[in-house]
Amino acid sequence: MSDIFDEKNFDEKSEMSSLTVDWGKVGDYVQGTFVRARHNIKTQFGENSIYELEADKGSFHKLTKKVPADVPTAINKGEIWSIWGRNDLFDGQMNSLRPGQVVKIVFAEEKSSTMGNDAKIIKIYAPKNNDGTPIMNQEFLERTGGI
């Protein structure tokens, strides 16, 4: 590529989109390596936390006006995906992860709540070695210097 700033490089193929997981249908998941957490992010819903994963695989049903898409969105290996959190239990579990730790996050079920809308139950799986230590992605740690 001779001119990286050539206008031909900036077309619909190079347009970026948000890589944020929507929990549209039970079974949606992302599996990969925990990268980092950002807290106290101001949103229209109040302060949130954002958790970033380098994906290994996954899929989810994107929400449009709270309606899940019929066709799932694929999560591809190597992409960095964001997951929003505001629930104390979810945030507590996610905050215990270390950069480089292997994790799977799953939309496990939906339950009726007293607030009139359904609560999405998100489960976090963080496998451990035989000695009880978290399974870490050594390739990620070597490549990033352990962040």
C-alpha positions in Angstrom: 0.0 0.0 0.0 1.7 3.1 -1.2 -0.5 5.8 0.4 -2.1 4.7 3.7 -4.2 7.9 3.7 -5.6 7.4 0.1 -9.3 8.1 0.1 -9.9 4.7 -1.5 -8.9 3.1 1.8 -11.9 4.8 3.6 -15.0 3.1 2.1 -17.8 0.9 3.4 -15.3 -2.1 3.7 -13.2 -0.1 6.2 -16.1 1.3 8.3 -15.9 0.2 11.9 -18.9 -1.0 13.9 -19.4 -1.5 17.6 -18.2 -4.9 18.9 -20.6 -5.0 21.8 -22.4 -8.3 22.7 -26.2 -8.1 23.0 -27.8 -10.9 25.0 -30.8 -11.5 22.6 -31.6 -15.1 23.1 -30.9 -17.8 25.8 -27.7 -19.6 24.7 -25.9 -16.5 23.3 -22.3 -16.7 24.4 -18.7 -15.5 24.0 -15.7 -17.5 24.9 -12.2 -16.1 25.0 -9.5 -14.3 27.0 -10.3 -11.6 29.5 -8.5 -8.4 28.4 -9.5 -5.6 30.8 -12.3 -3.8 32.7 -13.3 -0.2 32.5 -15.5 1.2 35.3 -17.6 4.3 35.9 -18.5 4.7 32.2 -21.3 7.2 32.0 -24.3 6.1 29.8 -27.9 7.0 29.4 -28.7 4.3 32.0 -26.3 5.5 34.6 -22.7 4.4 35.3 -21.7 1.1 33.8 -18.7 -1.1 33.6 -17.3 -2.4 30.3 -15.4 -5.7 30.1 -13.3 -6.6 27.1 -12.6 -10.1 25.8 -10.4 -11.3 23.0 -12.7 -13.8 21.4 -12.0 -17.4 20.6 -15.6 -18.0 19.5 -19.2 -17.3 20.2 -22.5 -15.9 18.8 -25.4 -13.7 19.9 -28.7 -12.4 18.6 -28.4 -8.6 18.1 -31.2 -6.6 19.6 -33.1 -4.0 17.6 -35.7 -2.1 19.7 -35.4 -5.0 22.2 -36.3 -7.6 19.6 -33.6 -10.3 18.9 -32.5 -10.9 15.3 -33.5 -14.3 13.8 -29.9 -14.9 12.5 -27.1 -14.8 15.1 -24.1 -12.6 14.8 -20.9 -14.7 14.7 -18.0 -13.8 17.1 -14.7 -14.5 15.4 -11.4 -15.5 16.9 -9.1 -12.6 17.7 -11.8 -9.9 17.7 -12.1 -7.7 20.9 -15.7 -7.7 22.1 -17.2 -5.5 24.9 -19.7 -6.6 27.4 -21.6 -4.1 29.5 -22.3 -4.7 33.2 -24.3 -3.0 35.8 -25.4 -5.8 38.1 -23.4 -6.1 41.4 -23.2 -9.9 41.2 -22.0 -9.8 37.5 -19.6 -7.0 38.2 -18.2 -8.7 41.2 -17.5 -11.9 39.3 -16.0 -10.1 36.3 -13.8 -8.0 38.5 -12.2 -11.1 40.0 -10.8 -12.0 36.5 -7.2 -11.4 35.6 -6.0 -10.2 32.2 -5.2 -13.3 30.2 -7.6 -15.5 32.0 -9.8 -17.9 29.9 -13.5 -17.3 30.3 -16.9 -18.1 28.8 -19.9 -15.9 29.4 -23.4 -17.3 28.6 -26.9 -15.9 28.6 -28.2 -18.9 30.6 -31.9 -18.0 31.2 -34.5 -15.4 31.5 -36.6 -15.0 34.7 -39.6 -12.8 35.5 -38.8 -10.1 37.9 -40.9 -8.0 40.2 -40.0 -4.9 38.2 -42.2 -5.9 35.3 -39.5 -6.9 32.9 -37.6 -10.1 32.5 -34.2 -10.5 34.1 -31.4 -11.9 32.0 -29.3 -14.5 33.9 -25.7 -14.3 32.6 -23.3 -17.0 33.8 -19.6 -16.7 33.9 -17.3 -19.7 33.6 -13.7 -19.5 34.5 -12.0 -22.9 34.3 -9.1 -23.8 36.7 -6.1 -26.0 36.5 -5.7 -29.1 38.7 -3.9 -27.0 41.3 -6.9 -24.6 41.5 -5.2 -21.7 39.6 -7.1 -20.0 36.8 -6.4 -21.3 33.3 -4.5 -18.5 31.6 -4.0 -17.9 27.8 -0.1 -18.1 27.7 0.0 -17.0 24.0 -2.0 -13.9 24.9 0.2 -13.1 27.9 3.4 -13.5 25.8 2.0 -11.4 23.0 0.8 -8.5 25.2 3.5 -8.7 27.9 0.8 -9.5 30.5 -0.9 -6.2 29.9 
